[in-house]
């Protein structure tokens, strides 16, 4: 058991539904496996499940717990700051691929 620190600039959604709710309602949450630390109050880039940069979000809360199934999970509550423009998305996606997601290439 231990906490894993997330990259301060990355907030990657695994669920299309969680991402849809954030974009549709301006607030949302995502659930990640394991204990993770997301710094509350920080603005980060949100990525789709297929690693496309999509928006800037502000982390409101990060709650790590053991759920009823005995799994370590972290719920991250956030609010939408704004969606990225097409050009911003293209650049951020390329940078994240090089820095984070494509590191094993």
Backbone as CSV, one residue per row, in Angstrom:
resi,resn,N_x,N_y,N_z,CA_x,CA_y,CA_z,C_x,C_y,C_z
1,UNK,0.857,-1.182,0.000,0.000,0.000,0.000,0.895,1.234,0.000
2,UNK,0.597,2.168,-0.853,1.350,3.405,-0.900,0.741,4.354,-1.895
3,UNK,1.073,5.617,-1.767,0.528,6.628,-2.660,1.419,6.772,-3.880
4,UNK,0.793,6.966,-5.025,1.512,7.228,-6.264,1.226,8.669,-6.651
5,UNK,2.263,9.455,-6.889,2.078,10.847,-7.265,1.822,10.945,-8.764
6,UNK,0.805,11.707,-9.140,0.490,11.917,-10.547,1.344,13.045,-11.098
7,UNK,1.593,13.009,-12.407,2.253,14.142,-13.040,1.365,15.360,-12.819
8,UNK,1.945,16.466,-12.461,1.156,17.649,-12.137,0.402,18.219,-13.320
9,UNK,0.755,17.827,-14.537,0.082,18.400,-15.693,-0.854,17.420,-16.384
10,UNK,-1.047,16.216,-15.813,-1.820,15.184,-16.490,-2.993,14.714,-15.642
11,UNK,-4.141,14.686,-16.256,-5.355,14.169,-15.635,-6.053,13.346,-16.710
12,UNK,-5.735,12.050,-16.794,-6.226,11.215,-17.889,-7.469,10.433,-17.474
13,UNK,-8.522,10.606,-18.243,-9.764,9.876,-18.008,-9.663,8.479,-18.593
14,UNK,-10.162,7.496,-17.880,-10.270,6.126,-18.387,-11.695,5.839,-18.844
15,UNK,-12.648,6.649,-18.366,-14.061,6.436,-18.657,-14.611,7.573,-19.515
16,UNK,-15.191,7.229,-20.649,-15.826,8.231,-21.518,-16.985,8.910,-20.788
17,UNK,-17.700,8.160,-19.945,-18.852,8.712,-19.220,-18.407,9.798,-18.244
18,UNK,-17.330,9.560,-17.506,-16.821,10.566,-16.573,-16.396,11.832,-17.324
19,UNK,-15.745,11.672,-18.462,-15.321,12.810,-19.272,-16.528,13.568,-19.813
20,UNK,-17.528,12.840,-20.309,-18.744,13.458,-20.825,-19.412,14.319,-19.751
21,UNK,-19.526,13.796,-18.534,-20.172,14.538,-17.449,-19.421,15.834,-17.143
22,UNK,-18.097,15.781,-17.147,-17.302,16.990,-16.908,-17.559,18.021,-17.996
23,UNK,-17.507,17.599,-19.249,-17.690,18.531,-20.358,-19.126,19.044,-20.449
24,UNK,-20.090,18.214,-20.113,-21.500,18.580,-20.208,-21.943,19.493,-19.067
25,UNK,-21.512,19.184,-17.850,-22.008,19.895,-16.666,-20.999,20.856,-16.043
26,UNK,-19.754,20.816,-16.496,-18.747,21.733,-15.968,-18.110,21.268,-14.671
27,UNK,-18.611,20.194,-14.117,-18.044,19.592,-12.904,-18.135,18.087,-13.062
28,UNK,-17.247,17.392,-12.432,-17.297,15.947,-12.516,-16.258,15.314,-11.630
29,UNK,-16.186,13.995,-11.724,-15.170,13.275,-10.970,-14.719,12.085,-11.787
30,UNK,-13.553,11.595,-11.436,-13.072,10.361,-12.030,-12.549,9.496,-10.901
31,UNK,-12.600,8.209,-11.126,-12.116,7.251,-10.136,-10.912,6.542,-10.732
32,UNK,-9.821,6.529,-9.974,-8.589,5.879,-10.410,-8.277,4.742,-9.451
33,UNK,-7.678,3.671,-9.965,-7.256,2.559,-9.113,-6.004,2.952,-8.353
34,UNK,-5.903,2.498,-7.125,-4.738,2.765,-6.298,-4.842,4.104,-5.595
35,UNK,-4.000,4.273,-4.616,-3.928,5.546,-3.901,-3.061,6.495,-4.714
36,UNK,-3.606,7.644,-5.064,-2.885,8.628,-5.859,-3.059,10.005,-5.227
37,UNK,-2.123,10.888,-5.496,-2.181,12.242,-4.973,-2.387,13.205,-6.137
38,UNK,-3.488,13.934,-6.091,-3.759,15.009,-7.053,-3.843,16.292,-6.235
39,UNK,-2.994,17.267,-6.478,-2.972,18.482,-5.656,-4.215,19.354,-5.859
40,UNK,-5.010,19.491,-4.809,-6.223,20.311,-4.864,-5.862,21.758,-5.167
41,UNK,-6.683,22.390,-5.997,-6.475,23.779,-6.365,-5.633,23.963,-7.616
42,UNK,-4.981,22.913,-8.075,-4.112,23.027,-9.243,-4.906,22.855,-10.531
43,UNK,-4.530,23.613,-11.550,-5.112,23.455,-12.885,-4.225,22.497,-13.675
44,UNK,-4.859,21.569,-14.390,-4.123,20.565,-15.158,-4.806,20.353,-16.507
45,UNK,-4.093,19.705,-17.401,-4.651,19.340,-18.704,-5.354,17.996,-18.559
46,UNK,-6.588,17.912,-19.052,-7.340,16.657,-19.041,-7.194,15.985,-20.404
47,UNK,-7.049,14.657,-20.372,-6.875,13.869,-21.577,-7.989,12.832,-21.697
48,UNK,-8.374,12.545,-22.923,-9.380,11.529,-23.196,-8.764,10.146,-22.980
49,UNK,-9.583,9.094,-22.960,-9.020,7.746,-22.823,-8.029,7.375,-23.928
50,UNK,-8.128,8.015,-25.103,-7.166,7.726,-26.169,-6.046,8.775,-26.252
51,UNK,-5.762,9.412,-25.099,-4.605,10.310,-24.930,-4.669,11.614,-25.705
52,UNK,-5.856,12.116,-25.983,-6.007,13.404,-26.660,-6.264,14.497,-25.619
53,UNK,-5.474,15.559,-25.647,-5.695,16.689,-24.746,-7.032,17.328,-25.103
54,UNK,-7.857,17.618,-24.094,-9.193,18.106,-24.395,-9.587,19.363,-23.633
55,UNK,-9.061,19.548,-22.408,-9.527,20.675,-21.599,-8.537,21.007,-20.494
56,UNK,-8.754,22.173,-19.914,-8.069,22.554,-18.684,-9.086,22.382,-17.562
57,UNK,-8.691,21.677,-16.517,-9.576,21.460,-15.371,-8.868,21.890,-14.094
58,UNK,-9.658,22.205,-13.090,-9.122,22.542,-11.777,-9.487,21.422,-10.815
59,UNK,-8.481,20.883,-10.127,-8.699,19.814,-9.160,-9.311,20.430,-7.899
60,UNK,-10.489,19.948,-7.523,-11.161,20.449,-6.326,-10.830,19.605,-5.104
61,UNK,-10.782,18.295,-5.278,-10.506,17.390,-4.161,-9.970,16.074,-4.691
62,UNK,-9.167,15.425,-3.871,-8.631,14.107,-4.185,-8.810,13.266,-2.936
63,UNK,-9.631,12.220,-3.047,-9.977,11.417,-1.878,-9.546,9.975,-2.122
64,UNK,-8.578,9.500,-1.353,-8.093,8.130,-1.475,-8.739,7.293,-0.384
65,UNK,-9.222,6.095,-0.769,-9.906,5.239,0.198,-9.879,3.789,-0.265
66,UNK,-10.291,2.917,0.610,-10.506,1.520,0.258,-12.012,1.350,0.125
67,UNK,-12.464,0.917,-1.057,-13.899,0.819,-1.314,-14.478,-0.456,-0.695
68,UNK,-15.770,-0.691,-0.905,-16.440,-1.837,-0.307,-15.953,-3.179,-0.857
69,UNK,-15.324,-3.145,-2.022,-14.756,-4.370,-2.594,-13.325,-4.613,-2.110
70,UNK,-12.835,-3.747,-1.232,-11.488,-3.883,-0.693,-10.396,-3.354,-1.608
71,UNK,-10.769,-2.599,-2.642,-9.793,-2.048,-3.585,-9.365,-0.647,-3.158
72,UNK,-8.095,-0.346,-3.370,-7.595,1.008,-3.136,-7.980,1.857,-4.335
73,UNK,-8.711,2.947,-4.104,-9.142,3.838,-5.175,-8.971,5.283,-4.750
74,UNK,-8.882,6.149,-5.747,-8.832,7.586,-5.511,-9.899,8.239,-6.364
75,UNK,-10.752,9.038,-5.743,-11.748,9.828,-6.463,-11.206,11.243,-6.591
76,UNK,-11.261,11.767,-7.798,-10.759,13.110,-8.063,-11.934,13.956,-8.535
77,UNK,-12.261,14.980,-7.761,-13.336,15.892,-8.134,-12.719,17.105,-8.805
78,UNK,-13.356,17.564,-9.893,-12.781,18.675,-10.646,-13.868,19.520,-11.291
79,UNK,-13.450,20.712,-11.713,-14.348,21.570,-12.471,-13.651,21.965,-13.768
80,UNK,-14.460,22.150,-14.797,-13.952,22.539,-16.105,-13.584,24.019,-16.078
81,UNK,-12.362,24.329,-16.461,-11.944,25.716,-16.614,-12.324,26.161,-18.025
82,UNK,-11.868,25.382,-19.028,-12.265,25.633,-20.417,-11.781,24.486,-21.287
83,UNK,-12.462,24.304,-22.419,-12.006,23.339,-23.413,-10.832,23.952,-24.170
84,UNK,-9.947,23.110,-24.660,-8.817,23.573,-25.451,-9.242,23.841,-26.884
85,UNK,-8.570,24.792,-27.526,-8.793,24.998,-28.952,-8.166,23.823,-29.701
86,UNK,-8.478,23.687,-30.981,-7.913,22.598,-31.775,-6.388,22.656,-31.801
87,UNK,-5.840,23.860,-31.948,-4.381,23.998,-31.992,-3.750,23.659,-30.641
88,UNK,-4.346,24.154,-29.549,-3.829,23.831,-28.215,-3.874,22.329,-27.978
89,UNK,-4.972,21.705,-28.368,-5.130,20.267,-28.184,-4.062,19.500,-28.958
90,UNK,-3.832,19.889,-30.188,-2.832,19.212,-31.019,-1.442,19.306,-30.390
91,UNK,-1.069,20.494,-29.920,0.258,20.705,-29.334,0.394,19.951,-28.015
92,UNK,-0.591,20.076,-27.135,-0.534,19.390,-25.837,-0.532,17.874,-26.008
93,UNK,-1.297,17.383,-26.979,-1.338,15.945,-27.239,0.031,15.449,-27.691
94,UNK,0.667,16.186,-28.584,1.998,15.799,-29.076,3.030,15.828,-27.949
95,UNK,2.986,16.851,-27.127,3.927,16.945,-26.009,3.708,15.817,-25.005
96,UNK,2.460,15.543,-24.663,2.170,14.484,-23.689,2.572,13.121,-24.233
97,UNK,2.411,12.917,-25.533,2.826,11.653,-26.121,4.326,11.462,-25.950
98,UNK,5.074,12.530,-26.159,6.518,12.449,-26.015,6.959,12.335,-24.559
99,UNK,6.295,13.086,-23.676,6.719,13.130,-22.274,6.167,12.004,-21.407
100,UNK,4.905,11.632,-21.614,4.252,10.709,-20.686,3.787,9.410,-21.334
101,UNK,2.916,9.521,-22.310,2.225,8.350,-22.838,3.062,7.502,-23.776
102,UNK,3.925,8.122,-24.556,4.718,7.387,-25.535,6.123,7.074,-25.063
103,UNK,6.360,7.159,-23.766,7.712,6.993,-23.215,8.327,5.638,-23.545
104,UNK,7.487,4.620,-23.759,8.016,3.289,-24.027,8.340,3.030,-25.491
105,UNK,8.107,4.012,-26.352,8.345,3.814,-27.796,9.807,3.823,-28.122
